[in-house]
Structure formats: structure tokens, C-alpha cells
């Protein structure tokens, strides 16, 4: 039996405010979560950790990511892999458009 792709468009996966200055759109498969972020300048992402492997890709903007006390400055086109359970936080230096991929699925974001 052939399986078909599920197509998401912005109108059936709208952005929502996640925290002040940060809007997000989540798309979940059976095994992973993709999130698309829009951050306003000077928006802080609080320190946190989770058991998921995460890949973050900056589409546009400058974002300062702190992972296990190391500060990493990400810019247009930068990507970083954040290992499971790593303590991390961030700050949008400019307006940012970013993508995160999480494995396994982020049930807490459904």
C-alpha cells in the first residue's frame, strides 16, 4: 500500500505566541517535531534542557545561543546540533527566523 505525504500550509499550521517576542509553528510526525520560529530583537529564550536531540538552523538574523555555558553566535545559514539533556538558552540579537528539528517528537509541544 502506497503512503502519501501530509502537506502543511501556513493556514493549517498557524504561528502562535510561545513567549513574549517569540512566535512558533509546530509540525509533528510520528517520530519528530519541526518548529519554525520568529523572534523579535532582544527576545530571551530561558535556560532549559530536554531529552530530545535538536538541530537549529538560522534562516535569517543573529541569535546568541548558550549551550552548557558556551556562547555561540549564529547568523544567516548557521546550524548547530544540541545534544539531548544539554542545558541551553538564547537571545535574539536581531529579528530572527529559525527552524528547529527535534528527535524524538516533542509531545510537550503537541
C-alpha positions as CSV (number, residue, x, y, z in Angstrom):
1,X,0.0,0.0,0.0
2,X,1.4,3.4,-1.0
3,X,1.7,6.0,1.7
4,X,1.3,9.7,0.8
5,X,2.9,12.7,2.3
6,X,0.9,15.0,4.5
7,X,1.2,18.6,3.3
8,X,1.1,21.6,5.7
9,X,0.5,25.1,4.6
10,X,0.8,28.2,6.8
11,X,-3.0,28.5,7.1
12,X,-3.5,25.0,8.6
13,X,-0.4,25.2,10.8
14,X,-0.6,28.8,12.1
15,X,2.0,30.5,14.2
16,X,1.2,31.2,17.9
17,X,2.9,33.2,20.5
18,X,5.2,31.0,22.6
19,X,6.5,33.7,24.8
20,X,6.7,37.5,24.5
21,X,8.6,38.3,21.4
22,X,8.6,34.7,20.1
23,X,6.1,33.1,17.7
24,X,6.3,29.5,16.6
25,X,4.6,27.0,14.3
26,X,4.9,23.2,15.2
27,X,4.6,20.3,12.8
28,X,4.8,16.8,14.2
29,X,5.3,13.5,12.6
30,X,5.2,10.1,14.4
31,X,8.9,10.4,15.2
32,X,10.0,14.0,15.2
33,X,8.9,17.7,15.6
34,X,9.8,20.6,13.3
35,X,9.3,24.1,14.7
36,X,9.6,27.4,12.8
37,X,10.3,30.5,14.9
38,X,10.1,34.2,14.5
39,X,11.9,36.2,17.2
40,X,11.8,39.9,17.8
41,X,15.1,41.6,18.6
42,X,16.3,41.3,22.2
43,X,14.0,38.3,23.0
44,X,15.4,35.9,25.6
45,X,14.8,32.2,25.4
46,X,15.1,31.0,29.0
47,X,17.6,28.3,30.1
48,X,16.2,24.8,29.7
49,X,17.1,21.2,28.8
50,X,15.1,18.3,27.3
51,X,15.8,14.7,26.4
52,X,15.5,15.4,22.6
53,X,18.3,15.8,20.1
54,X,17.8,19.2,18.5
55,X,19.2,20.7,15.3
56,X,18.7,24.5,15.0
57,X,19.1,26.4,11.7
58,X,19.1,30.2,11.4
59,X,17.3,31.2,8.2
60,X,17.9,34.9,8.9
61,X,19.1,37.1,11.7
62,X,21.6,36.8,14.5
63,X,20.9,34.6,17.5
64,X,23.2,34.1,20.5
65,X,22.9,30.5,21.8
66,X,24.4,29.4,25.1
67,X,25.0,25.6,25.4
68,X,26.5,24.2,28.6
69,X,27.8,27.7,29.4
70,X,29.5,28.2,25.9
71,X,28.1,31.1,23.9
72,X,27.7,30.5,20.2
73,X,26.8,33.3,17.8
74,X,24.6,32.0,15.0
75,X,23.8,34.0,11.8
76,X,22.1,33.5,8.5
77,X,22.8,30.0,7.4
78,X,24.3,28.8,10.7
79,X,23.2,25.4,12.1
80,X,24.0,23.7,15.4
81,X,23.3,20.3,16.9
82,X,22.3,20.4,20.6
83,X,22.7,17.0,22.2
84,X,20.0,15.6,24.5
85,X,19.9,17.0,28.0
86,X,22.3,19.8,27.2
87,X,21.4,23.0,29.2
88,X,20.8,25.8,26.7
89,X,19.3,29.3,26.4
90,X,19.4,32.0,23.8
91,X,18.8,35.6,22.8
92,X,17.7,37.1,19.5
93,X,20.2,39.9,18.8
94,X,18.2,40.9,15.7
95,X,14.9,39.8,14.3
96,X,15.3,36.1,13.6
97,X,13.7,33.4,11.5
98,X,14.8,30.0,12.6
99,X,14.0,26.3,12.3
100,X,14.4,23.6,14.9
101,X,14.1,19.8,14.4
102,X,13.7,17.6,17.4
103,X,14.0,13.8,17.8
104,X,12.0,12.1,19.1
105,X,8.8,14.0,18.8
106,X,8.2,16.8,21.3
107,X,5.0,15.5,22.9
108,X,5.0,18.6,25.2
109,X,4.6,20.8,22.1
110,X,1.6,19.0,20.6
